[in-house]
């Protein structure tokens, strides 16, 4: 395999299999077992304005992005991507070598780890 061949094949497979394109939202998610302490940190120490308060989710406005702190096991910072067809995107990403980390059909969304270690959330766009 020549330089970049595999990357082009993977990118082409995902692009061809997914109707529309991936679009980043302003949301970045971190998950922690220390939810209350983390929420206090971002609000008190960094001074971020809280715009959402829930039992297991807190949202903070940073200006450039919205930071969500979620209660649960840690898996690193998670970027949020919107797709026109969640099932098609999930299938294409898994076929391209990504791994499903977690799925919540009630939301609907799923956390995916790409072959290079980046974890992102994909969710169906409202368009």
Buried (B, 14 or more C-beta within 10 A) or exposed (E): EEEEEEEEEBEEBBEEBBEEEBEEBEBBBBBBEEBEEBBEBBBEEEEBEBEEEEEEBBBBBEEEBBBBBBBEEEBEEBBBBBBBBBEBBBEBBEEBBBEEBBBEEEEEBBBBBBEEEEBBBBBBBEE
